[in-house]
Amino acid sequence: DADGKFIASDNEWWCSGFYPGALWYIYEYTGNEEVKALAHKNTRKLDGIYVTVDNHDLGFQLHCSYGNAFRLTGDESYLDQWIPGAYKLAGRFNEKTGVIRSWDFVKPGFDWKYPVIVDNMMNLEYLMVVSRYIKDEKLAEIAVSHTEKTLQNHFQPDGTCYHLVDYDPEDGSV
């Protein structure tokens, strides 16, 4: 805050998986068991977040943390959060739009129907890795569809992109 006091966030903050994910990368690089223990502790703080259904942040939160934990340790206890989270994320996909809805809220002054932000692309590795692991092609199909629609509608000829594109969930139009 303005006085220099540290203000922690709760585990529902969209960045909550980045810290444990960074710790897993440090462990991967160093092999330091103390860092591994810290990574495990901070990953498990996110237990239960996979039930989130009102935003697309699960890839940021769960793949960075539980995904790296499982990848590096092979400990299947991490799968109880990682796999169901992928399905919750996939549940935000709409066949007509071909993309994963980012947010359920509407910012004051806007009238979004089906907002999709380019940041949502960070979720696609999550769906692809889980798809390969559990051999469920539907998750991969969702990731590919989202990629194709994002390339089609977010990116402009000069290489810039829109942060948010709003779709009509009834007919899929932008």
NORGI-V892632 format. One record per pair of residues at least 24 apart in sequence whose ideal C-beta (glycine too) atoms are under 6 Angstrom apart, sorted by the first residue. I is the first residue (numbers start at 1). J is the second residue. D is the distance in whole Angstrom. If there is no record, write none. Layout:
i = (I,I)
j = (J,J)
d = (D,D)
This chain:
i = (11,11,11,14,14,16,17,17,17,17,18,20,21,21,21,24,24,24,28,43,50,50,50,50,54,55,56,56,56,56,56,58,58,58,59,59,59,63,86,86,86,89,90,90,93,94,96,97,97,98,98,99,99,100,112,113,113,113,114,114,115,115,116,117,117,118,118,118)
j = (45,46,49,57,60,61,60,61,64,65,64,65,64,65,68,68,69,72,72,69,81,84,85,88,104,103,92,100,102,120,123,85,88,89,122,123,126,126,127,130,139,123,139,142,142,169,172,167,172,145,149,146,149,146,166,166,168,169,167,169,164,166,165,163,164,154,161,163)
d = (6,5,6,4,6,5,5,4,4,4,6,4,3,5,5,4,6,6,6,5,5,5,4,6,4,5,6,6,5,5,6,5,6,5,6,3,4,4,6,4,6,6,6,5,5,5,4,4,5,5,4,5,5,5,5,6,6,6,4,4,5,5,5,6,5,5,5,6)
